[in-house]
Amino acid sequence: MPGDTRIFYGWYIVAAICLITTITSGLAFYNLSVLLNAFVAERGFPVSLTSAATAAFFVSGGVAGVLVGRLVDRFDPRAAIVGAAVVGSACLFSVGYLRETWQLFLFHIVFGFAYGGTGLVPLTTLVTRWFSVKRSLALSLASTGLSLGGIFIAPFVALSIERGGLSATGPWMAVVFLAIVPVALFVVRSNPAVMGLEPDGGVKGANGESAQAVPSVSYAEAKRTGFFYAVSIAYLFLLGAQVGAIAHLYRLANIRNGAETAALALAFLAAASITGRLTGGWLVLRMRVRTFALELMAVQGVSLLALAFVHDRVSILAATALFGVTIGNSLMMHPLLLAEKFGTREYGRIYSMSQFIGMAGVAGGPLAIGLLYDWTGDYALPFIAGAVATIIGLFVLQFGSRR
């Protein structure tokens, strides 16, 4: 309506998702590195065993994502988000009682399932429904929480564990994770249509259709295209290397330069991720998504190679910051590539299945780095392997998505 100055409700959705991702990243994504170190140091589990449990977390999250992807295309996403938040809170409360190997794996499997239900599949589905023209900007703002969690939550978890152990830290982590429930219930709405709105705050045309022309491809059609598999396999390598590096970054910095440098590394990683993501959301409005995705892969390869060899505090933090610039942007490029190509008709299923294919890499990344570390006794070779995997993903996207 001309002269209407009301804020489009989609931006409230973005703010809610930003808060949810702050919690999930701070207590799950970035926190895995902290928990891995605590399980090794406090409970005496081997690095390779704990890395395998971390891999189980991502496999479970991928399976949950596929199930949630089907649900959110048909029902209100809030049901999945709320249920998963309750389960995740219970898991975090239990870490103080975790002693046996089977408990270690059960925790990671169930917590991974909860993370899948509160993670990128339902949240990016919501953003892609509410925004079309400004989708990259909305995604960059919504997913800023992925970095804020690394700044405002994960370092405090690390310090809490250092001072009081897992038993003292578990209860307050559980309370914070449960805060997702009221945000989802009272702010989030499944799509603009339920409020009589259109994506980006647009209006309907004379024929009753949305004024924005967008692709509308079914999941069955999408999975028959080479583009779908090129993107999925490229991010299998990219995110496998990325998540593997994140899972071991705290321990790498701790071993090489102490706990203070390790905590700073998490903060630098998250801060660089925020800066990179917000800049990326603005740049993608002005350049091709595919071009920017390829450039990010090249930067990640260089940063992982640098992390393989740095030992002093300044070098560790500089290499970590370069790596951090790629993290949020890479997570944002994956759904953007798919939404730009296939639209939102069955986006939940398309993205969740692409993410599930990528889970082979995401789950294998922490495990591979852990095994290589146990074999060599150092993080140089594992991070070189991560750089190589990243470049393989770059070539897959470069040559597999041309048509």
C-alpha positions in Angstrom: 0.0 0.0 0.0 1.5 3.4 -0.9 2.7 5.3 2.1 2.7 2.1 4.3 5.7 2.3 6.6 5.1 -0.9 8.6 8.1 -3.3 8.7 7.6 -6.4 6.6 7.0 -9.3 9.0 9.7 -11.4 7.2 12.3 -9.3 9.0 10.9 -10.4 12.3 11.3 -14.0 11.1 14.9 -13.2 10.2 15.5 -11.9 13.7 13.9 -14.9 15.3 16.0 -17.3 13.2 19.1 -15.3 14.0 18.4 -15.9 17.7 17.8 -19.6 17.2 20.9 -20.1 15.2 22.9 -18.2 17.8 21.8 -20.8 20.3 22.2 -23.8 18.1 25.7 -22.8 16.8 26.9 -21.8 20.2 25.8 -25.0 22.0 26.1 -27.4 19.1 28.1 -26.4 16.0 31.0 -24.5 17.6 30.6 -26.3 20.9 31.5 -29.7 19.4 35.1 -28.7 19.3 35.0 -27.7 23.0 33.1 -30.9 24.0 35.6 -33.0 22.0 38.5 -31.5 24.0 36.6 -32.0 27.3 35.6 -35.6 26.6 39.3 -36.3 25.8 40.8 -34.4 28.7 38.2 -34.9 31.5 36.8 -38.3 30.7 39.9 -39.9 29.0 38.3 -40.9 25.7 40.8 -41.3 22.8 40.7 -38.5 20.1 39.8 -40.9 17.3 36.9 -42.4 19.4 35.5 -38.9 20.2 36.0 -37.9 16.6 33.9 -40.9 15.5 31.2 -39.8 18.0 31.3 -36.3 16.5 30.9 -38.0 13.1 27.8 -39.8 14.4 26.4 -36.4 15.4 26.5 -35.2 11.8 25.1 -38.4 10.4 22.2 -38.2 12.8 21.7 -34.6 12.0 21.6 -35.4 8.3 19.0 -38.1 8.7 16.9 -35.7 10.8 17.2 -33.1 8.1 15.8 -35.4 5.5 12.8 -36.2 7.7 12.3 -32.6 8.7 12.6 -31.5 5.0 9.6 -33.7 4.2 7.6 -32.3 7.2 8.2 -28.6 6.6 7.0 -28.8 3.0 3.7 -30.1 4.3 3.2 -28.9 7.9 4.1 -26.0 10.2 8.0 -26.0 10.8 7.4 -24.9 14.4 6.4 -28.4 15.5 9.7 -29.9 14.4 11.7 -27.0 15.9 10.0 -27.1 19.3 10.2 -30.9 19.6 13.9 -30.9 18.7 14.7 -28.1 21.1 13.2 -30.0 24.0 15.3 -33.1 23.1 18.4 -31.1 22.6 18.0 -29.4 26.0 17.7 -32.9 27.7 20.9 -34.0 25.9 23.0 -31.1 27.1 21.7 -31.6 30.6 23.1 -35.2 30.5 26.7 -34.4 29.7 27.7 -34.3 33.3 26.6 -37.9 33.7 28.4 -39.2 30.6 31.1 -41.8 31.4 30.9 -44.8 29.1 31.6 -45.2 25.4 28.0 -46.1 24.6 26.8 -43.0 26.4 29.2 -40.9 24.4 27.8 -42.2 21.1 24.2 -42.0 22.3 24.6 -38.4 23.3 26.0 -37.4 19.9 23.4 -39.4 18.0 20.4 -38.0 19.9 21.9 -34.5 20.1 22.6 -34.6 16.3 19.0 -35.5 15.7 17.9 -32.5 17.8 20.3 -30.3 15.9 18.9 -31.4 12.6 15.4 -30.5 13.8 16.5 -27.0 14.8 19.0 -26.5 12.1 19.5 -25.2 8.6 16.8 -27.3 6.8 13.8 -25.8 8.6 15.4 -22.4 9.1 16.6 -21.8 5.6 13.3 -23.1 4.3 11.5 -20.4 6.3 13.8 -17.7 4.9 13.4 -18.8 1.3 9.6 -18.7 1.7 9.6 -15.2 3.1 12.1 -13.7 0.7 12.8 -13.9 -3.0 14.6 -10.7 -4.3 16.4 -10.1 -1.1 16.9 -13.7 -0.2 20.7 -13.5 0.0 20.6 -10.5 2.3 17.9 -12.2 4.5 19.9 -15.4 4.7 23.1 -13.6 5.6 21.3 -11.7 8.4 19.4 -14.8 9.7 22.5 -17.0 9.7 24.6 -14.3 11.5 23.5 -16.2 14.6 25.8 -19.1 13.5 28.7 -16.7 14.2 27.2 -14.9 17.2 26.9 -18.3 19.0 30.7 -18.8 18.5 31.3 -15.3 20.1 28.8 -15.1 22.9 28.2 -18.8 23.9 31.0 -21.2 22.9 33.9 -19.4 24.6 31.9 -19.2 27.8 31.1 -22.9 27.6 34.9 -23.5 27.2 35.8 -21.4 30.2 33.0 -23.0 32.3 34.2 -26.5 31.5 37.8 -25.4 32.2 36.8 -24.1 35.7 33.9 -26.4 36.7 33.9 -29.3 34.4 31.1 -30.9 32.3 28.9 -31.5 35.4 28.7 -27.8 36.3 28.2 -26.7 32.7 25.5 -29.1 31.5 22.5 -27.6 33.3 22.9 -24.0 32.1 23.6 -25.2 28.6 20.3 -27.1 28.7 18.4 -24.0 29.9 19.8 -21.8 27.1 19.0 -24.4 24.4 15.4 -24.6 25.7 15.0 -20.8 25.0 14.4 -21.8 21.4 10.9 -23.0 22.2 9.2 -19.6 23.0 10.9 -17.9 20.1 9.6 -20.5 17.7 6.1 -20.5 19.1 5.5 -16.8 19.4 7.5 -15.2 16.6 8.0 -17.8 13.7 5.3 -18.2 11.1 5.5 -20.9 8.4 5.1 -18.7 5.3 3.9 -15.2 4.3 0.6 -16.5 3.0 -0.7 -17.4 6.5 -0.5 -13.6 7.3 -1.9 -12.5 3.9 1.5 -11.4 2.7 3.8 -12.1 -0.3 7.6 -12.7 -0.3 9.7 -9.6 0.3 6.5 -7.7 1.3 5.3 -7.7 -2.4 1.7 -7.6 -3.6 -0.4 -9.9 -5.7 -0.8 -9.2 -9.4 -4.1 -8.7 -11.2 -4.4 -12.4 -11.9 -3.9 -13.2 -8.2 -0.4 -14.6 -8.7 2.7 -13.3 -6.9 4.3 -10.3 -8.7 7.7 -12.1 -8.5 8.4 -14.7 -11.1 10.4 -17.5 -9.5 11.5 -21.0 -10.5 9.1 -23.8 -9.4 10.8 -27.2 -9.7 9.7 -30.4 -7.9 12.1 -32.6 -6.0 11.6 -35.4 -8.6 12.7 -33.0 -11.4 15.6 -31.5 -9.4 17.2 -34.8 -8.5 17.5 -35.7 -12.2 19.7 -32.7 -12.9 23.5 -32.7 -13.0 23.4 -29.3 -11.2 21.8 -30.9 -8.1 24.6 -33.6 -7.8 27.4 -31.2 -8.6 26.4 -28.8 -5.8 25.7 -31.7 -3.4 29.1 -33.4 -4.0 31.0 -30.2 -4.1 29.7 -29.3 -0.6 30.3 -32.9 0.5 34.1 -32.1 0.1 33.9 -28.4 1.2 31.8 -28.9 4.3 33.6 -32.1 5.3 36.9 -30.2 5.4 35.3 -27.2 7.0 33.5 -29.1 9.8 36.4 -31.4 10.4 38.7 -28.3 10.9 36.2 -26.6 13.2 35.8 -29.7 15.3 39.6 -29.9 15.9 40.4 -26.1 15.8 40.1 -25.6 19.5 42.3 -28.6 20.3 44.9 -27.5 17.6 45.2 -24.0 19.2 45.2 -25.5 22.7 48.0 -27.9 22.0 50.1 -25.4 20.1 49.6 -22.3 22.2 47.5 -22.9 25.2 43.8 -22.6 26.4 43.7 -18.8 26.1 44.7 -18.9 22.5 42.2 -21.7 21.8 39.4 -19.6 23.3 40.5 -16.6 21.3 40.6 -18.7 18.2 36.9 -19.6 18.6 36.0 -15.9 19.1 38.1 -14.9 16.0 36.5 -17.6 14.0 33.0 -16.4 14.8 33.8 -12.7 14.4 35.4 -13.3 11.0 32.4 -15.4 10.0 30.0 -12.5 10.9 32.0 -10.0 8.9 32.3 -12.4 5.9 28.7 -13.4 6.0 27.3 -9.9 6.1 29.7 -8.8 3.3 28.8 -11.9 1.3 25.1 -11.2 1.6 25.6 -7.7 0.1 28.0 -9.0 -2.6 25.7 -11.7 -3.8 23.1 -9.1 -4.6 25.6 -7.8 -7.2 27.3 -10.9 -8.5 26.6 -14.5 -9.5 26.1 -16.9 -6.6 28.2 -19.6 -8.3 31.1 -17.3 -8.9 31.2 -16.2 -5.2 30.9 -19.8 -4.1 33.9 -20.8 -6.1 36.0 -17.9 -4.7 35.1 -18.9 -1.1 36.3 -22.4 -1.8 39.7 -21.1 -2.9 40.0 -19.0 0.2 39.1 -21.9 2.5 41.7 -24.1 0.8 44.4 -21.5 1.5 43.3 -20.9 5.1 43.4 -24.6 6.0 46.8 -25.0 4.4 48.0 -22.1 6.6 46.5 -23.7 9.8 48.5 -26.8 9.1 51.8 -25.0 9.8 51.1 -22.1 12.2 52.2 -22.3 15.9 52.5 -18.8 17.4 49.4 -16.9 18.7 49.3 -14.2 16.0 49.7 -16.6 13.1 47.0 -19.0 14.6 44.5 -16.2 15.0 45.3 -14.7 11.5 44.8 -18.1 9.8 41.7 -18.7 11.9 40.2 -15.3 10.8 40.8 -16.1 7.2 39.2 -19.5 7.6 36.3 -17.9 9.5 35.4 -15.6 6.6 34.5 -18.7 4.5 32.4 -20.5 7.1 29.1 -18.6 7.3 29.3 -17.7 3.6 29.8 -21.4 2.6 26.8 -22.5 4.6 24.8 -19.6 2.9 25.9 -20.4 -0.6 24.6 -24.0 -0.5 20.9 -23.2 0.0 21.2 -20.1 -2.2 22.5 -22.1 -5.2 19.6 -24.6 -4.8 16.9 -22.0 -4.2 18.1 -19.8 -7.1 18.0 -22.8 -9.5 14.9 -24.7 -8.3 12.7 -22.2 -6.4 10.7 -22.9 -3.2 8.1 -25.3 -4.4 9.7 -28.4 -2.7 12.8 -26.6 -1.4 12.7 -28.4 2.0 13.1 -31.8 0.3 15.6 -30.6 -2.2 17.9 -28.9 0.3 17.6 -31.6 2.9 18.5 -34.4 0.4 21.4 -32.3 -0.9 22.5 -31.7 2.7 22.2 -35.4 3.4 24.5 -36.3 0.5 27.0 -33.8 2.0 26.7 -35.4 5.4 29.1 -38.2 4.2 31.8 -35.5 4.1 30.6 -33.6 7.2 30.5 -36.8 9.3 33.8 -38.1 7.8 35.7 -34.8 8.2 36.1 -34.8 12.0 36.8 -38.6 12.0 39.4 -38.4 9.2 41.2 -35.5 10.9 41.1 -37.4 14.2 42.5 -40.6 12.7 45.3 -38.7 10.9 46.2 -36.9 14.1 46.4 -40.2 16.0 48.6 -41.6 13.2 51.0 -38.7 12.9 50.7 -37.1 16.4 50.3 -33.6 14.8 47.7 -31.6 13.0 49.8 -30.6 10.0 48.9 -33.6 7.7 45.2 -33.6 8.7 44.8 -29.9 7.8 46.7 -30.4 4.5 44.2 -33.1 3.7 41.4 -30.7 4.5 42.8 -28.1 2.1 43.1 -30.8 -0.7 39.5 -31.9 -0.1 38.3 -28.3 -0.4 40.1 -27.8 -3.8 38.4 -31.1 -5.0 35.1 -29.6 -4.1 36.0 -26.4 -6.0 36.7 -28.4 -9.2 33.5 -30.4 -8.9 31.4 -27.2 -8.6 33.4 -25.5 -11.4 33.0 -28.2 -14.0 29.9 -30.0 -12.8 27.5 -27.0 -12.6 28.3 -25.2 -15.9 25.2 -26.2 -17.7 
